Amino acid sequence: MNEKAVPAVKDGGAFATFRWWQAEPGRGITVHPVAVRDEYHSGHKLEALRRLVEDGTLTLRVADRLPADQAAEAHRRLEAGGVRGRLVLVF
């Protein structure tokens, strides 16, 4: 899956992976491995987040959903400013 994400990352950018991907993405991209094993059995935390979203305490704002091949457009929009919410890349 990480191989599919790399083209969506701008040159010199970064992305996080939790599957201990060891490949070199090139183009100056930094890979940040994230260890999730400590939280693997923390379903209660996700449950708490779900309740906060459902009761309106925590709001999720998605500005737009774009196909992964439009990642460059997402970067342009973020750099231009004025985006309210997250731009979600759909793989």
HUSULJO-V356001 format. One record per pair of residues at least 24 apart in sequence whose C-alpha atoms are under 10 Angstrom apart, sorted by the first residue. I is the first residue (numbers start at 0). GAP is how many residues later the second one is. D is the distance in Angstrom with one decimal. If there is no record, write none. Layout:
BEGIN
i=I gap=GAP d=D
i=I gap=GAP d=D
END
This chain:
BEGIN
i=0 gap=90 d=9.3
i=3 gap=64 d=8.8
i=3 gap=87 d=7.9
i=4 gap=63 d=8.0
i=4 gap=64 d=9.9
i=4 gap=66 d=9.7
i=4 gap=84 d=9.5
i=4 gap=86 d=8.1
i=5 gap=25 d=9.7
i=6 gap=61 d=8.5
i=6 gap=62 d=8.1
i=6 gap=64 d=8.2
i=6 gap=65 d=9.3
i=7 gap=59 d=9.9
i=7 gap=60 d=6.3
i=7 gap=61 d=6.9
i=7 gap=62 d=7.9
i=7 gap=63 d=5.0
i=7 gap=64 d=7.1
i=7 gap=66 d=9.3
i=7 gap=67 d=9.2
i=7 gap=81 d=8.4
i=7 gap=83 d=9.8
i=8 gap=59 d=9.9
i=8 gap=62 d=7.3
i=8 gap=63 d=8.2
i=8 gap=66 d=8.8
i=9 gap=61 d=8.2
i=9 gap=62 d=7.2
i=9 gap=65 d=7.6
i=59 gap=25 d=7.8
i=59 gap=26 d=8.6
i=60 gap=24 d=4.6
i=60 gap=25 d=6.3
i=60 gap=26 d=9.2
i=61 gap=24 d=4.7
i=61 gap=25 d=6.2
i=61 gap=26 d=7.1
i=62 gap=24 d=5.6
i=62 gap=25 d=8.0
i=63 gap=24 d=6.3
i=63 gap=25 d=8.7
i=64 gap=24 d=5.9
i=64 gap=25 d=6.7
i=65 gap=24 d=5.9
i=65 gap=25 d=9.0
i=66 gap=24 d=6.4
END
